[in-house]
Every structure is written in C-alpha cells, then in structure tokens.
Amino acid sequence: MDFSTMNSAEQAQMGKIIEKKQMQDFMRLYSNLVERCFTSCCNDFTSKALGSKEEQCVLNCADKFLKHSERVGARFAELNAEAMGPSK
C-alpha cells in the first residue's frame, strides 16, 4: 500500500488499523492451533498433567501446524509478489 498520499494523522490511523488486523490474525491462528491440537491429542482427563504421549502429540501437532502456516504465508507472499510485479 502506498501511504504517501495520506497526511500523518491518516497514516497513523491506518497503522493502527493494520496492527489491529495483524493481532486478530495472530489470535485466530493461535486459537486454531490450540483447538486442533487439544482435540487431536488430549483425551485422558484423569489427570491435570499431560501424559508423555499427549505431550509428544501436542509438540508434533504444534510444529506441523506452524510449519504449515509458515508455508501458506510464504506461498501467499510469492503469489502476491507475482501479481504486483510488472506485466510481461
């Protein structure tokens, strides 16, 4: 986005909107991670502590989820760069 045509107050306002959107996106990602890994891995409620199998499952689930999200973000950035690049 080109903010150069905006005055400083408008740029500050736009910055706040972008920060809020980024925080919402992060919270959505975190909530999805917790929901998915808890549902997939936590099934023994006889103790408040995770069992070793549950803990390993959560670690693997979180790692896979974050790597997937990183890859999707990278691919989106690649496609966005192509779309924004000069037409041939």
C-alpha positions in Angstrom: 0.0 0.0 0.0 1.1 3.5 -0.8 0.5 5.8 2.2 2.5 8.7 0.7 -0.7 10.5 -0.3 -2.0 10.4 3.2 -1.3 13.0 5.9 0.5 11.9 9.1 -2.8 11.6 11.1 -4.3 9.3 8.3 -1.1 7.3 8.2 -1.2 6.8 12.0 -4.8 5.8 11.8 -4.1 3.3 9.0 -1.1 1.9 11.0 -3.4 1.3 14.0 -5.9 -0.5 11.7 -3.2 -2.7 10.3 -1.8 -3.5 13.8 -5.3 -4.5 15.0 -5.8 -6.7 11.9 -2.5 -8.4 12.5 -3.3 -9.0 16.1 -6.7 -10.5 15.1 -5.0 -12.7 12.6 -2.4 -13.9 15.2 -5.1 -14.6 17.7 -7.1 -16.6 15.1 -4.0 -18.6 14.3 -3.3 -19.3 17.9 -6.9 -20.3 18.7 -7.0 -22.6 15.7 -3.7 -24.2 16.9 -5.0 -24.7 20.4 -8.3 -26.1 19.2 -6.8 -28.5 16.7 -4.0 -29.9 18.9 -6.2 -30.2 22.0 -8.9 -32.0 20.1 -6.4 -34.3 18.4 -4.1 -35.0 21.4 -5.8 -34.6 24.7 -8.1 -37.4 25.6 -7.1 -38.6 29.1 -8.8 -36.3 31.6 -8.0 -38.4 34.7 -5.0 -36.1 35.5 -4.5 -32.4 35.0 -1.0 -33.1 33.6 -0.3 -34.2 30.1 0.8 -37.8 29.7 4.0 -38.3 27.7 2.2 -39.5 24.6 -0.2 -36.5 24.8 2.7 -34.1 25.3 4.6 -35.5 22.3 1.4 -35.3 20.2 0.9 -31.7 21.2 4.5 -30.8 20.3 4.3 -32.6 16.9 0.9 -31.1 16.2 2.0 -27.5 17.0 5.2 -27.9 15.0 3.3 -29.2 12.0 0.6 -26.6 12.3 3.2 -23.7 12.5 5.2 -25.1 9.6 2.1 -25.4 7.5 1.0 -21.8 8.4 4.5 -20.5 7.5 4.5 -22.3 4.2 1.0 -21.0 3.3 2.1 -17.5 4.2 5.3 -17.8 2.1 3.3 -19.1 -0.9 0.7 -16.3 -0.5 3.6 -13.7 -0.4 5.1 -15.3 -3.6 1.7 -15.1 -5.4 1.2 -11.6 -4.2 4.6 -10.5 -5.5 3.8 -12.1 -8.8 0.5 -10.2 -9.0 2.1 -6.9 -8.0 5.1 -7.3 -10.4 5.3 -5.7 -13.8 3.1 -7.2 -16.5 5.0 -9.1 -19.3 
